Amino acid sequence: MTADDTFGRLEDDDYPAYTMGRAADMLGTTQGFLRALGEARLITPLRSAGGHRRYSRYQLRIAARARELVDQGTPIEAACRIVILEDQLEEARRLNAAYRTATAADDPKAAA
């Protein structure tokens, strides 16, 4: 692996670049909170060769949203469900927009 390969991976939202300690520091939370999110199956960190949890930027965004909800008084289980539903809604919107774009490209009359 070259240095260019490594830097390219750091730009990948799904690359597990952050240790549990670093992730907790970045989120301003505890490692126990991140473990609880894993137990609730909101995020599933990858494991390093040594068995340590590693988090991606995408997972940190999800965890940050869950923390916002918990900080507002939402129970962690409910916060995790809300975040999952929000994520699914965003994905559905993205797919819908892509479908509309593809349909408009195939049928110029449909765009009018």
LINJO-V697277 format. One line per field, one symbol per residue. psi: psi as a letter, one per 40 degrees, with the letter a starting at -180 (. if undefined). burial: # if it has 24 or more other C-alpha atoms within 12 Angstrom, else .. Layout:
psi=???
burial=???
This chain:
psi=hiddddddddehdehgehidddddddefaidddddddddefdigiihideeihhiidddddddddddddddeehidddddddddddddddddddddddddddddddgdddd.
burial=..............######..##..#.#...######...####.......########.######..#.....#..######............................
